[in-house]
Amino acid sequence: MRRFRPVRARVPVAILAAGALVLLAGCVGGPRLVAGLPDETGWLVLPVDDWSALDRGEPEGVAACLDADCPDRLMVSVLRLRGEAAQEARAVLADPRRLATYLAERDRADTNDARRAVTTQVETRRLAIEGLDGFAVSLAAAATGRSAHGATLAREEGDELRIALVVGDDAAAVEAALRQVAAEAF
């Protein structure tokens, strides 16, 4: 399988993550590969046809590369959002610090002492690639240094917001995958 190669960005890049797993909840149906992925080797293509949140949006494709054949562990998705979900995403795209604020508030409100004891460092940055705007986020556990990275790009399409989202362990691989998917899927 071809490894995504990091591409130097004209704009500094960090990462996005978080909302990806929420968006994936409730996926059932026939699988579709995300445009721009190197090939199907090692990729788990998640079913997306009968999604439980159709009034908020729909996934065009969701895939994850998590096994030993994968040079980088990645989750890649292309989604169409509408209504309130699109408005919420537009607000975060306009000011990615909102994501960091939301995560900090959620952690403070957590009633589980073990989870509340884990300090997470969140960094967000705006991201622009090939005329598409988005943001990047990096989440790191202060105690262990383990981190997750993500990035998203968006395009307005009528009343809908179409987004490409990549989440993974390596910031450079995440950005490279996002560039490739955006080039082929957008």
ZIJO-V31182 format. One record per residue. PHI is phi as a letter, one per 30 degrees, with the letter a starting at -180 (NA if undefined). PSI is psi in whole degrees, -180 to 180 (999 if undefined). Layout:
# ZIJO-V31182
phi: [PHI & PHI]
psi: [PSI & PSI]
This chain:
# ZIJO-V31182
phi: [NA & d & d & d & c & d & c & d & c & d & c & e & b & b & a & b & a & h & e & e & d & d & d & d & d & j & d & b & k & d & d & b & d & d & d & j & d & e & a & d & d & i & d & c & c & d & d & b & d & c & d & d & c & e & d & c & l & b & d & d & a & b & b & b & c & b & d & d & d & d & d & b & d & b & b & b & b & b & b & c & c & b & i & d & d & d & d & d & d & d & d & d & d & d & b & e & d & e & d & d & d & e & d & d & d & d & d & d & d & d & c & d & d & d & d & d & d & d & c & c & c & b & b & b & b & d & b & b & b & h & i & c & c & a & a & b & b & b & c & b & d & e & d & c & i & d & b & b & b & a & a & b & b & b & b & d & b & i & d & c & c & c & b & c & b & b & b & a & d & c & e & d & d & d & d & d & d & d & e & d & d & d & d & c & c & c]
psi: [138 & 134 & 139 & 132 & 132 & 140 & 135 & 126 & 150 & -18 & 140 & 142 & 139 & -92 & 164 & 160 & -112 & -85 & -14 & -48 & -34 & -43 & -29 & -23 & 132 & 11 & 128 & 143 & -157 & 138 & 147 & 130 & 143 & 130 & 137 & -8 & 147 & -46 & -178 & -8 & 121 & -12 & 131 & 113 & 118 & 142 & 137 & 2 & -40 & 78 & 137 & -14 & 40 & -26 & -18 & -24 & -178 & 143 & 138 & -31 & 143 & 128 & 153 & 142 & 104 & -11 & -176 & -23 & -12 & 123 & -27 & 139 & 119 & 150 & 129 & 136 & 152 & 126 & 151 & 125 & 149 & 168 & -138 & -37 & -41 & -41 & -43 & -43 & -41 & -39 & -41 & -38 & -38 & -32 & 88 & -19 & -21 & -36 & -46 & -43 & -45 & -46 & -41 & -43 & -41 & -42 & -41 & -33 & -8 & 132 & -8 & 115 & -38 & -44 & -39 & -24 & -17 & 120 & 124 & 129 & 130 & 128 & 133 & 152 & 152 & 155 & 137 & 125 & 125 & 45 & 0 & 138 & 151 & -156 & 166 & 152 & 147 & 128 & 127 & 138 & 120 & -40 & -37 & -20 & -6 & 142 & 161 & 147 & 152 & 162 & 149 & 148 & 152 & 154 & 133 & 133 & 91 & -128 & -10 & 160 & 121 & 127 & 147 & 135 & 131 & 135 & 139 & -175 & -27 & 122 & -44 & -40 & -38 & -49 & -43 & -43 & -41 & -43 & -44 & -46 & -44 & -39 & -36 & -28 & -16 & 999]
